[in-house]
């Protein structure tokens, strides 16, 4: 089944632009090299998604493996929330637990049914 993507608000767009500026000045060390977060995500050999740290947890970076696994292009996913992965059988109670842990900064391990871009 097809699901509609959520659009971002102007404040989300502003946050993404601010993060771009911060990220340009921030380097992380990975495999002995300094890289931007975006570059570090792209070279991982597992599917990776990075969201903003506060609700609504807008998707900020993904890599090609995530795109292939989930069936979304980078342009379709960036700026959206993980709601694009939810469908009719996604457990709402598990989502609530995940959201509570994310907003409070607690670790959590859950099993969640997500959907690919083609349903």
N, C-alpha and C positions, 0 to 999 in steps of 0.2 A: 504494500500500500504506500501511497505517496504522502509525505508529511510536509507541511509548509515550514519554512525556516523563519526564525524570529529575526526581526531587524533590530539593529542597535540604535540606541538613542544618541543624541548629539553629545551628551556627557560621556558615553562610552567611546565615541569617536575621538573626543578630546583626550580621554585617558589613554587610548591607543597611540595617539600622536605624541603625548608626553612620554610614554614608555619608549617609543622609537628614539626620542632624543636621549633619554637616560641610557638606553641600551647601547647607543652609538658610543657612549663614553665608558661603558662597562664591559670589561673583558673577563672571561672565566678561563681557568686553566683546565684543559682536557687533553689527555694523552701527551702531556708535556708541552703543549702549544697553547698560546692564548687565542681565544676565539670569542666572537660575540655569541650570545645565547642562540640567536637565529642560526648561525653557522653550526654551532654545536648540536642543535636539534637535527639539522638536515643530514649530518653524517652518521647518526646513530643507526645501528643495524637491527633495531626493533622499532615498531610503531610508537611514535611519541606525539603527545598533544600537550600544549602548555596553555593555561588559561590565566586571566588576571586573577589576583589573589583574593578579590572580594566579589560578593554577588553583584551582578548576575553571572560571574565567572565566564566572561567573554573569551572565546578562543583567540589566542594571540599568536601561537606558532604551532605548526604541524610539520611532519616530514612526509616524504613520498610514500614510505611504507604505510603510514597511517592512512593516507589518501587511498592507496590500493586496497587496504583492508576494509575501510569504511565506505568506499564508493563515493567519496566527495572530492571535488577538485579543491585546490588551495583557495581559489577565489570564492567557491561556494561556502567553505567552512570558516575562513577567517572573519572575525567580527560577529559570528553567531555564538550561541551558547550550546552546550552539550545536549540541549533539548532536541536538536536535530537528530540525535541518535536514539531518542525514545520512541516507543510505539505502544500499541494497545496492551501488550503483555509485559511491559516494563513495570516492575513492582514499585508502586508509589511509596510504600513503607520503607523499602530499601533506599529509595531516592531521598526520603526525608532524613534517614540516618546519615547518609552520605553528606547531605547538605549541612546538617548540624555539626558533623565532624569538621567539615571544611571551614565553616564560619568560625568555629572555636579553635581551629588549629590543631585538632586532635588527629592522631593516626587512626585509620580504620581500614579494615579489609572486608570487602563485600563481593558478592557475585551478582552481577546485574545484566539483565538481558537488554542488549542494544540492537538497533536495526541499521542496516546499511542504507546507503542513499537510494537504492532501488526497492527498499522495503524488506 
